[in-house]
Amino acid sequence: MYTETIDMPDLAWQQEALCAQTGGDFFFPEPGSSVREAKQICALCPIRSACLDHALEHDERFGVWGGLSEKERQALRRTAP
């Protein structure tokens, strides 16, 4: 019997994230809505860099991750070596 193994990312860091304590509405706003509140929360988060690394590594295309919006992450990917 063949069983496919799927590598799951280690997401334990998310338990320490401030967004996990505030809810997703700030971090996944309706199109055209402000992400200011999400960025303010991210600025205080102790695991912000782990969150951004995860978003870039897994090509997260929606929401605010690590303090950056979708467009900001796209720009960062374009300038990365």
FENMO-V361891 format. One line per field, one symbol per residue. phi: phi as a letter, one per 30 degrees, with the letter a starting at -180 (. if undefined). psi: psi as a letter, one per 30 degrees, with the letter a starting at -180 (. if undefined). A space follows every 10 residues. Layout:
phi->???
psi->???
This chain:
phi->.cbdccdcdd ceeddcdddd ccjdedcbdd eiddcedddd dedcddcedd ddeddddchd cbicbiicde ddddddddcd d
psi->kkkkkkkkkj geffffkeff fflfeefilk kflkgeeeee eeffkfgeee eeeeeeeghk fklkkggkle eeeeeeeefk .
